[in-house]
């Protein structure tokens, strides 16, 4: 999933939290479910959650109050481990065939827009 779809999933989760309308138990799990093309929480975690064999992990930090936390980067590195590879713009990898299948993006739709925007539309319209 690209950055636009991720931003849409985060925005929807934050809005739902403020409305006390979360489907899951936390903001983080709500983001994962919003990334999903399904309303099935278990299936969302299976597709977008971290697994034992995960080689790459995208860490999404939501700083809703705008307060900088001293030592945050070091603490995050302790929790996650591994080697940071730069900004999200540099490291997001997309398996286009899998993305098209997951979000049911047609050939015609893919010709009109990027896959990221197509996925974003699915996220934005999921509850309609």
Buried (B, 14 or more C-beta within 10 A) or exposed (E): BBBBBBBBBBBBBBEBBEEEEBBBEEBEBBBBBBBBBEEEBEEBBEBBEEEEEEEEEEEEEEEEEEEEEEEEEEEBEEEEEEEEEEEEEEEBEBEEEEBBEBBEBEEEBBEEEEBBBBBBBBBBEBEE
